[in-house]
Amino acid sequence: MDRRALLKAAGAAALIGAVGSAVPKPGPVLPRAAAQPIWNELFARWVPEIFAPVPDAPQHSEAIVIGSGFGAAVSALRLAQAGVATTVLERGSRWPNDPWREIFTGDDLPDGRGFWHATSFTGVTKVPMQFAEFGGVLDCTRYPGIDVWRGAAVGGGSVVFTGAMIAPPRSLFDHVFGGLVEYGELERVYYPRVRAMLRLDPMPGDIYQSAPFSHSRAWDDQVRKAGYQPIQNDSIFTWDVLRGELNGSTRPSATAGRSNLGNSNGAKFDLNQNYLKDAEATGRARIFPGHRVDTIAVEPGGRFAVTVSKLHPTGVVLGTRTLTCDKLFLGAGSIGTSELLVRARETGALPQLNEHIGDGWGTNGDVVLARGASSVAGFGQGAPSASRIFDNSGTPLTLENWYIPGIPFETGALASLAVVLDPTRARFGFDPASGGVGISWPRQAQDEVTAAARDVDRRIADKAGALAEYSALGYEANALFTAHPLGGAVLGKATDAYGRVHGYPGLYVMDGAAIPGSTATANPSLTITALAERNIEKIIREGR
């Protein structure tokens, strides 16, 4: 065995050993009934704000917005600014920020604050974690063929994403959207509007040169050796907060591998700090956490009826009511919005919904990867993504510099998130017996996008002289994961070109459900937000 082969084998063995050592050793296990109250008491002590009583939403509203993520937050602000009395319904809690308290849990040894009513989680590192059930911030739902991650908090996905907000290449955008949305209009008007609202900018040099981002510099060095020029990513992080983490004036969070389950110190400039805050400041929008929407329907007079369960953070249902509104804006994300619409059509609550409801769902081509570093050195685990490359030598894809969630120590690995142009689309199904709505993802499709991403990542590793091969760990390509679910109520099919649902005036889709399964090799958050700005402007201007 030559020196490089020996180093590759040793590197893989070291990483497997390191991950194994991170798993908590077995100890006394309390029965679930006994352990749960203890954890709930701890959560109430650590984050009392989310246990405060929440008022009931009004019986009738001029407009109801379901959800509080990117599309929903845009809708709430622009409606309120237009003088429309708006009620925002969000199933998750409204989490505070604090420079020193641990509001959110971490990926490494998470507790129930991290996950929406789950008791276990196996993430991209393949390390299983167990914890007490609670109404945490990340909903990880397992469907046949795919695990889907989505936000469950006021602020939606903005609380749990990694902050990269980038525009797709024009030619690929036009290919995916088929000319229905003019890219030039987004580029001239709506992308800049969103960038200004969310204060998006690339990682500054002093942050990039700091110890936690040595992995970003090593990643960039490798892709340069492979013939690529890294492109800086616009990010939603507030860099002065990261500077505070580095100088000790706030608790480390984004510089210590925390992002997927929230940043306690507010390092991420999430929607609570801009769109939602500004909407409430108008005095015409109110946000109601702990309000889960179960069904939607239309009344004989044309008003929309929204059945809501009011939830305690522990999951206890405090009551169920039916609210009404004149206009209903769906912003519960691709999964949430599609579930509501499919269920409403199949049960006869909204019988005029067309055959395209539930169609056009995709994963945005998400794949996570790791390759070995080119030298033996310590690498930090700063969470914000500094850069990306684009490759169109085969299937077009983007690779983004990523941290390794769940491993807050040195592994010798450099991680990437791949976003592959994947034409595969699936359709939501309905189970009349249970009333459930679900999706099934073909394994062949995920194998194909994984192979495309792996081919580029391995080429980089070979040309850059990577010391270790990480396929032995299983992290090299996680084939069952997306954090970017898209589609289910696609523009131009289930709706018109501006999200107005066919068959029901006053019903709108404002979120990732409207996007046809892909944002063309880019993270979807910027495009979702820009499309929501475009669409709500048209809806308000035309009054329909």
C-alpha positions as CSV (number, residue, x, y, z in Angstrom):
1,M,0.0,0.0,0.0
2,D,1.5,3.4,-1.0
3,R,1.7,6.4,1.3
4,R,-1.5,8.1,-0.1
5,A,-3.5,4.9,0.1
6,L,-2.4,4.3,3.6
7,L,-3.4,7.9,4.6
8,K,-6.8,7.5,3.0
9,A,-7.5,4.3,4.9
10,A,-6.2,5.8,8.2
11,G,-8.3,9.0,7.7
12,A,-11.5,7.0,7.2
13,A,-10.8,4.9,10.2
14,A,-10.1,8.0,12.3
15,L,-13.3,9.7,11.3
16,I,-15.3,6.5,12.0
17,G,-13.7,6.3,15.5
18,A,-14.4,10.0,16.1
19,V,-18.0,9.8,15.2
20,G,-18.4,6.6,17.3
21,S,-16.9,8.4,20.3
22,A,-19.5,11.2,20.0
23,V,-22.4,8.8,20.6
24,P,-23.5,9.0,24.3
25,K,-22.7,5.8,26.3
26,P,-25.7,3.8,27.5
27,G,-26.9,4.7,31.0
28,P,-30.0,4.5,33.1
29,V,-33.1,5.1,31.0
30,L,-36.2,6.6,32.6
31,P,-39.5,5.4,31.3
32,R,-40.9,7.8,28.8
33,A,-43.8,8.8,31.1
34,A,-41.4,9.6,33.9
35,A,-38.7,11.3,31.7
36,Q,-41.0,13.6,29.7
37,P,-42.2,15.9,32.6
38,I,-38.6,16.3,33.7
39,W,-37.6,17.5,30.2
40,N,-40.7,19.8,29.9
41,E,-39.7,21.4,33.2
42,L,-36.2,22.0,32.0
43,F,-37.4,23.5,28.7
44,A,-39.8,25.8,30.6
45,R,-36.8,26.9,32.7
46,W,-34.5,27.4,29.8
47,V,-37.0,29.1,27.4
48,P,-39.9,30.4,29.5
49,E,-41.0,32.7,26.7
50,I,-42.4,29.9,24.5
51,F,-44.5,28.6,27.5
52,A,-46.3,32.0,27.9
53,P,-50.0,31.8,27.2
54,V,-50.9,32.7,23.6
55,P,-54.1,34.6,22.8
56,D,-56.7,33.1,20.5
57,A,-56.7,34.2,16.9
58,P,-59.7,36.3,15.9
59,Q,-62.8,34.6,14.7
60,H,-62.8,36.4,11.4
61,S,-60.0,38.2,9.6
62,E,-59.9,40.1,6.3
63,A,-56.8,37.9,5.4
64,I,-55.3,34.8,7.0
65,V,-51.7,33.7,6.2
66,I,-51.0,30.1,7.0
67,G,-47.3,29.7,8.0
68,S,-44.6,32.2,8.7
69,G,-41.7,31.3,6.5
70,F,-40.3,33.3,3.5
71,G,-43.4,33.4,1.3
72,A,-45.8,33.8,4.2
73,A,-43.7,36.6,5.9
74,V,-43.6,38.6,2.6
75,S,-47.4,38.2,2.2
76,A,-48.0,39.3,5.8
77,L,-45.9,42.5,5.5
78,R,-47.2,43.6,2.1
79,L,-50.8,43.0,3.0
80,A,-50.5,44.9,6.3
81,Q,-48.7,47.8,4.5
82,A,-51.7,47.8,2.1
83,G,-54.1,48.3,5.0
84,V,-55.4,44.7,5.1
85,A,-56.1,43.3,8.6
86,T,-54.0,40.1,8.6
87,T,-53.8,37.1,10.9
88,V,-50.7,34.9,10.7
89,L,-51.1,31.3,11.9
90,E,-48.0,29.3,12.8
91,R,-48.0,25.8,14.4
92,G,-44.5,26.3,16.0
93,S,-43.4,28.4,18.9
94,R,-42.0,31.9,18.8
95,W,-38.4,31.5,20.0
96,P,-36.5,34.4,21.5
97,N,-32.8,35.2,21.0
98,D,-30.3,35.9,23.8
99,P,-26.5,36.6,23.6
100,W,-25.7,34.1,26.4
101,R,-28.6,31.7,27.0
102,E,-28.8,28.4,25.1
103,I,-32.2,29.0,23.6
104,F,-31.7,26.3,20.9
105,T,-30.1,22.9,21.2
106,G,-27.2,21.8,19.0
107,D,-26.8,19.1,16.3
108,D,-24.1,17.2,18.3
109,L,-26.2,16.1,21.3
110,P,-29.7,17.5,20.7
111,D,-32.7,17.5,22.9
112,G,-36.4,18.0,22.2
113,R,-36.0,21.7,21.4
114,G,-34.4,20.7,18.1
115,F,-37.2,18.6,16.6
116,W,-40.9,18.8,16.0
117,H,-42.6,16.1,18.1
118,A,-40.0,13.4,17.4
119,T,-38.0,11.1,19.8
120,S,-35.1,10.2,17.5
121,F,-33.2,11.6,14.6
122,T,-30.5,10.3,12.3
123,G,-28.9,13.1,10.3
124,V,-26.3,13.4,7.6
125,T,-23.6,11.9,9.8
126,K,-25.7,8.7,10.2
127,V,-25.3,9.0,14.0
128,P,-28.7,8.1,15.7
129,M,-29.8,10.5,18.4
130,Q,-32.6,10.0,20.9
131,F,-34.4,12.6,23.0
132,A,-37.7,13.5,24.7
133,E,-40.6,14.6,22.5
134,F,-41.2,18.3,22.3
135,G,-42.4,21.0,19.8
136,G,-38.9,21.8,18.6
137,V,-37.9,23.8,15.5
138,L,-37.1,21.2,12.8
139,D,-39.7,18.9,11.4
140,C,-38.0,15.8,9.9
141,T,-40.6,13.7,8.2
142,R,-39.8,10.3,6.7
143,Y,-41.5,9.4,3.4
144,P,-40.8,6.4,1.2
145,G,-37.6,7.2,-0.5
146,I,-36.8,10.5,1.1
147,D,-36.5,12.4,4.4
148,V,-37.8,15.9,4.3
149,W,-36.6,18.7,6.7
150,R,-38.6,21.8,7.2
151,G,-39.0,24.5,9.8
152,A,-41.6,24.5,12.6
153,A,-41.3,27.8,14.3
154,V,-42.3,31.5,13.8
155,G,-39.9,32.4,11.0
156,G,-40.2,29.0,9.3
157,G,-37.2,27.8,7.4
158,S,-35.3,31.1,8.1
159,V,-34.7,29.8,11.6
160,V,-33.2,26.5,10.6
161,F,-31.5,27.0,7.2
162,T,-27.7,27.6,6.7
163,G,-28.2,31.1,5.4
164,A,-27.1,30.9,1.8
165,M,-29.3,32.9,-0.5
166,I,-28.2,32.8,-4.2
167,A,-29.9,33.3,-7.5
168,P,-29.9,30.5,-10.1
169,P,-28.3,30.8,-13.5
170,R,-30.7,32.5,-15.9
171,S,-30.6,29.8,-18.6
172,L,-31.4,27.0,-16.1
173,F,-34.1,29.1,-14.4
174,D,-35.8,29.6,-17.8
175,H,-35.5,25.9,-18.5
176,V,-37.3,25.0,-15.2
177,F,-40.0,27.7,-15.3
178,G,-40.6,27.5,-19.0
179,G,-40.8,31.2,-19.5
180,L,-43.8,31.6,-17.1
181,V,-41.7,33.9,-14.9
182,E,-39.4,36.5,-16.4
183,Y,-36.0,36.1,-14.9
184,G,-35.0,39.7,-15.9
185,E,-37.8,41.1,-13.8
186,L,-36.6,39.1,-10.8
187,E,-33.1,40.2,-11.4
188,R,-34.0,43.9,-11.8
189,V,-36.7,44.3,-9.2
190,Y,-37.3,41.4,-6.8
191,Y,-34.0,39.8,-6.1
192,P,-32.5,43.3,-5.1
193,R,-35.6,44.0,-3.0
194,V,-35.1,40.8,-1.0
195,R,-31.4,41.3,-0.7
196,A,-32.0,44.8,0.8
197,M,-34.7,43.5,3.2
198,L,-32.6,40.7,4.5
199,R,-29.2,42.5,4.4
200,L,-27.6,39.8,2.3
201,D,-23.9,40.0,1.7
202,P,-20.9,37.7,1.3
203,M,-18.7,36.6,4.2
204,P,-16.3,39.4,5.1
205,G,-12.5,38.8,4.9
206,D,-11.9,38.9,8.7
207,I,-14.6,36.2,9.3
208,Y,-13.3,34.1,6.4
209,Q,-9.7,34.3,7.8
210,S,-10.8,33.3,11.3
211,A,-10.1,29.9,12.8
212,P,-13.7,28.5,12.6
213,F,-13.7,29.0,8.8
214,S,-10.4,27.3,8.1
215,H,-12.6,24.5,6.5
216,S,-13.9,27.2,4.1
217,R,-10.4,28.2,3.1
218,A,-9.3,24.6,2.6
219,W,-12.5,23.9,0.6
220,D,-11.8,26.9,-1.7
221,D,-8.1,25.9,-2.1
222,Q,-9.1,22.4,-3.2
223,V,-11.6,23.6,-5.8
224,R,-9.0,26.0,-7.2
225,K,-6.6,23.1,-7.6
226,A,-9.3,21.3,-9.5
227,G,-9.7,24.2,-11.9
228,Y,-12.7,26.0,-10.5
229,Q,-13.0,29.5,-9.2
230,P,-15.1,29.7,-6.0
231,I,-18.0,32.1,-6.1
232,Q,-18.9,34.0,-2.9
233,N,-22.3,33.2,-1.4
234,D,-24.6,35.9,-0.2
235,S,-25.7,35.1,3.3
236,I,-28.3,36.1,5.8
237,F,-25.9,36.0,8.8
238,T,-25.2,39.2,10.8
239,W,-21.4,39.3,10.7
240,D,-21.1,41.6,13.7
241,V,-22.7,38.9,15.8
242,L,-20.1,36.4,14.6
243,R,-17.4,38.9,15.4
244,G,-18.9,39.0,18.9
245,E,-18.6,35.2,19.1
246,L,-15.0,35.5,18.1
247,N,-14.1,38.2,20.7
248,G,-16.1,36.6,23.5
249,S,-18.9,39.1,23.8
250,T,-21.6,36.5,23.0
251,R,-22.0,32.8,23.3
252,P,-20.5,30.9,20.3
253,S,-23.1,29.6,17.9
254,A,-22.6,30.2,14.2
255,T,-18.8,29.8,14.7
256,A,-19.3,26.6,16.6
257,G,-21.3,24.5,14.1
258,R,-24.8,25.7,15.0
259,S,-27.4,26.6,12.4
260,N,-29.7,23.7,11.5
261,L,-31.5,23.9,14.8
262,G,-31.3,27.7,15.3
263,N,-28.8,30.3,16.5
264,S,-29.5,31.3,20.1
265,N,-27.8,34.6,19.9
266,G,-29.6,35.8,16.8
267,A,-26.6,35.5,14.5
268,K,-29.0,34.5,11.7
269,F,-31.0,37.6,10.5
270,D,-34.1,35.4,10.3
271,L,-37.6,36.6,9.4
272,N,-38.4,37.5,13.0
273,Q,-35.9,40.4,12.7
274,N,-37.3,41.9,9.4
275,Y,-40.4,40.9,7.5
276,L,-42.4,39.6,10.4
277,K,-41.2,42.4,12.8
278,D,-42.1,45.0,10.2
279,A,-45.5,43.4,9.6
280,E,-46.4,43.6,13.3
281,A,-45.1,47.2,13.5
282,T,-47.8,48.3,11.0
283,G,-50.4,47.5,13.6
284,R,-52.4,45.6,11.0
285,A,-50.8,42.1,11.3
286,R,-50.8,39.8,14.3
287,I,-48.9,36.5,14.6
288,F,-50.3,33.6,16.5
289,P,-47.8,30.8,17.3
290,G,-49.0,27.4,18.4
291,H,-51.9,27.5,15.9
292,R,-51.8,24.4,13.7
293,V,-54.1,24.5,10.6
294,D,-55.7,21.1,10.1
295,T,-58.1,21.8,7.2
296,I,-59.3,24.5,4.9
297,A,-62.7,24.8,3.1
298,V,-65.0,27.3,1.6
299,E,-68.4,28.4,3.0
300,P,-71.5,28.8,1.0
301,G,-71.1,32.6,1.1
302,G,-67.6,32.4,-0.3
303,R,-65.6,33.0,2.9
304,F,-62.9,30.5,3.6
305,A,-63.1,28.3,6.7
306,V,-59.8,27.4,8.5
307,T,-59.9,24.7,11.2
308,V,-57.2,25.3,13.8
309,S,-55.8,23.3,16.7
310,K,-54.2,25.4,19.4
311,L,-51.1,23.7,20.7
312,H,-49.0,23.8,23.9
313,P,-45.3,23.5,23.2
314,T,-45.5,20.0,24.7
315,G,-48.0,19.0,22.0
316,V,-51.1,19.1,24.1
317,V,-54.1,20.3,22.1
318,L,-55.6,23.2,24.0
319,G,-58.6,23.5,21.8
320,T,-59.9,23.4,18.2
321,R,-61.8,26.2,16.4
322,T,-62.9,27.2,12.9
323,L,-61.8,30.6,11.8
324,T,-63.0,32.5,8.7
325,C,-61.4,35.0,6.3
326,D,-62.2,36.8,3.1
327,K,-58.8,35.9,1.5
328,L,-56.5,32.9,2.4
329,F,-52.8,32.9,1.7
330,L,-51.0,29.6,1.9
331,G,-47.4,29.8,3.1
332,A,-47.0,26.6,5.1
333,G,-44.2,25.4,2.8
334,S,-44.3,22.8,0.0
335,I,-45.3,20.0,2.3
336,G,-47.8,21.9,4.5
337,T,-49.5,23.8,1.7
338,S,-49.7,20.7,-0.5
339,E,-51.2,18.6,2.3
340,L,-53.9,21.2,2.9
341,L,-54.9,21.5,-0.7
342,V,-54.8,17.8,-1.6
343,R,-56.9,17.0,1.5
344,A,-59.4,19.7,0.7
345,R,-59.8,18.5,-2.9
346,E,-60.1,14.8,-2.0
347,T,-62.5,15.3,0.9
348,G,-64.8,17.7,-1.1
349,A,-64.0,20.7,1.0
350,L,-62.6,22.5,-2.1
351,P,-64.0,20.4,-4.9
352,Q,-63.1,22.8,-7.7
353,L,-59.4,22.5,-7.2
354,N,-57.9,21.1,-10.4
355,E,-56.0,18.0,-11.2
356,H,-52.6,19.7,-10.9
357,I,-53.0,20.1,-7.1
358,G,-50.4,17.7,-5.6
359,D,-48.2,17.5,-8.8
360,G,-44.7,18.8,-9.6
361,W,-43.0,18.0,-6.3
362,G,-39.2,17.7,-6.2
363,T,-36.2,17.7,-3.8
364,N,-34.3,20.5,-5.5
365,G,-31.6,17.9,-6.2
366,D,-30.1,18.0,-2.6
367,V,-27.1,15.7,-1.9
368,V,-24.6,16.0,1.0
369,L,-21.0,15.0,0.5
370,A,-17.7,14.9,2.2
371,R,-14.2,14.6,0.9
372,G,-10.8,14.4,2.6
373,A,-8.7,17.5,3.3
374,S,-5.4,17.9,1.4
375,S,-3.3,18.4,4.6
376,V,-3.3,17.3,8.2
377,A,-4.6,20.5,9.9
378,G,-7.2,21.6,12.3
379,F,-10.4,22.8,10.7
380,G,-13.2,24.7,12.5
381,Q,-16.9,24.2,12.0
382,G,-18.2,27.6,11.3
383,A,-21.7,27.2,9.9
384,P,-22.3,29.9,7.3
385,S,-21.4,28.8,3.8
386,A,-18.7,31.0,2.2
387,S,-18.6,29.9,-1.4
388,R,-19.8,27.6,-4.1
389,I,-18.8,26.3,-7.6
390,F,-21.0,25.6,-10.6
391,D,-20.3,22.6,-12.9
392,N,-22.0,21.8,-16.1
393,S,-19.6,19.2,-17.5
394,G,-22.4,16.6,-17.0
395,T,-25.7,17.1,-15.2
396,P,-25.6,20.8,-14.1
397,L,-25.0,21.2,-10.4
398,T,-23.8,23.5,-7.7
399,L,-21.5,22.5,-4.9
400,E,-21.5,24.7,-1.8
401,N,-19.0,24.8,1.0
402,W,-20.7,23.3,4.1
403,Y,-19.9,22.5,7.7
404,I,-20.6,19.0,9.1
405,P,-23.7,19.2,11.3
406,G,-23.5,17.1,14.4
407,I,-19.7,16.8,14.6
408,P,-18.3,19.9,16.4
409,F,-14.7,18.7,16.3
410,E,-11.9,18.1,13.8
411,T,-12.5,15.1,11.4
412,G,-10.2,15.9,8.4
413,A,-13.3,16.1,6.2
414,L,-14.5,18.9,4.0
415,A,-18.3,18.9,3.5
416,S,-20.4,20.1,0.6
417,L,-24.1,20.5,-0.2
418,A,-24.8,19.7,-3.8
419,V,-27.8,21.1,-5.6
420,V,-28.3,19.1,-8.8
421,L,-30.6,19.9,-11.7
422,D,-33.1,17.0,-11.3
423,P,-36.1,16.7,-13.7
424,T,-37.8,14.1,-11.5
425,R,-41.2,15.0,-10.1
426,A,-43.6,13.2,-7.8
427,R,-47.2,13.5,-6.9
428,F,-48.9,13.7,-3.5
429,G,-51.3,10.9,-2.7
430,F,-54.3,10.8,-0.3
431,D,-55.3,8.0,2.0
432,P,-59.1,8.1,2.6
433,A,-58.9,5.8,5.6
434,S,-56.6,8.0,7.6
435,G,-57.0,11.3,5.9
436,G,-53.2,11.4,5.4
437,V,-51.4,13.0,2.6
438,G,-47.9,11.7,1.5
439,I,-45.3,11.5,-1.2
440,S,-43.1,8.7,-2.5
441,W,-39.7,9.4,-4.0
442,P,-38.1,7.1,-6.5
443,R,-34.8,5.7,-5.4
444,Q,-33.4,5.7,-8.9
445,A,-33.8,9.5,-9.1
446,Q,-31.9,10.0,-5.9
447,D,-29.2,7.6,-7.0
448,E,-28.7,9.6,-10.2
449,V,-28.3,13.0,-8.6
450,T,-26.1,11.4,-6.0
451,A,-23.9,9.9,-8.7
452,A,-23.6,13.3,-10.5
453,A,-22.6,15.1,-7.3
454,R,-20.2,12.4,-6.2
455,D,-18.5,12.4,-9.6
456,V,-17.7,16.1,-9.3
457,D,-16.7,15.9,-5.6
458,R,-14.3,12.9,-6.2
459,R,-12.8,14.7,-9.2
460,I,-12.0,17.6,-6.9
461,A,-10.6,15.3,-4.2
462,D,-8.3,13.5,-6.7
463,K,-7.0,16.7,-8.3
464,A,-6.4,18.4,-4.9
465,G,-4.7,15.4,-3.3
466,A,-7.2,14.6,-0.6
467,L,-5.7,12.5,2.1
468,A,-8.8,10.5,3.2
469,E,-11.7,8.7,1.5
470,Y,-15.0,9.1,3.4
471,S,-17.3,6.6,1.6
472,A,-16.5,4.1,4.3
473,L,-18.2,6.3,6.9
474,G,-21.3,6.6,4.8
475,Y,-21.3,10.4,4.9
476,E,-19.9,10.6,1.4
477,A,-23.4,10.8,0.0
478,N,-26.6,10.7,2.0
479,A,-29.2,9.5,-0.5
480,L,-32.4,10.1,1.6
481,F,-32.5,13.8,2.4
482,T,-33.8,17.1,1.3
483,A,-34.0,20.4,3.1
484,H,-35.5,22.1,0.0
485,P,-38.9,20.5,-0.8
486,L,-40.6,22.3,-3.7
487,G,-43.8,22.0,-5.6
488,G,-47.2,20.5,-5.1
489,A,-49.2,23.5,-6.3
490,V,-47.1,24.8,-9.2
491,L,-47.4,28.2,-10.9
492,G,-49.2,28.1,-14.2
493,K,-50.8,24.7,-13.4
494,A,-52.5,24.6,-10.0
495,T,-52.5,28.4,-10.0
496,D,-52.1,31.2,-12.5
497,A,-48.7,32.8,-13.0
498,Y,-49.0,34.8,-9.7
499,G,-50.1,32.1,-7.3
500,R,-53.9,32.6,-7.6
501,V,-55.4,29.2,-7.2
502,H,-57.6,28.1,-10.1
503,G,-61.3,27.6,-9.1
504,Y,-61.2,29.7,-5.9
505,P,-60.9,33.5,-6.1
506,G,-59.2,34.8,-2.9
507,L,-57.1,31.6,-2.4
508,Y,-53.4,32.0,-3.0
509,V,-50.2,29.9,-2.9
510,M,-47.2,32.0,-1.8
511,D,-44.5,29.6,-0.9
512,G,-42.2,26.8,-2.2
513,A,-45.3,24.7,-3.2
514,A,-45.6,27.1,-6.2
515,I,-42.1,26.2,-7.6
516,P,-41.9,23.3,-10.0
517,G,-39.6,21.0,-8.0
518,S,-36.4,22.9,-8.5
519,T,-34.8,26.3,-8.4
520,A,-32.3,25.4,-11.0
521,T,-29.1,24.5,-9.0
522,A,-29.6,27.1,-6.3
523,N,-30.9,27.2,-2.8
524,P,-34.5,28.1,-3.1
525,S,-35.0,30.7,-0.3
526,L,-34.0,33.8,-2.4
527,T,-36.2,32.8,-5.3
528,I,-39.2,31.8,-3.0
529,T,-39.0,35.2,-1.4
530,A,-38.6,37.1,-4.6
531,L,-41.5,35.3,-6.2
532,A,-43.6,36.1,-3.2
533,E,-42.7,39.8,-3.5
534,R,-43.6,39.7,-7.2
535,N,-46.9,37.8,-6.7
536,I,-48.2,39.8,-3.7
537,E,-47.5,43.0,-5.5
538,K,-49.6,41.9,-8.4
539,I,-52.4,40.6,-6.2
540,I,-52.6,43.8,-4.1
541,R,-52.4,46.0,-7.2
542,E,-55.2,44.2,-9.0
543,G,-57.3,43.5,-5.9
544,R,-57.7,39.8,-6.7
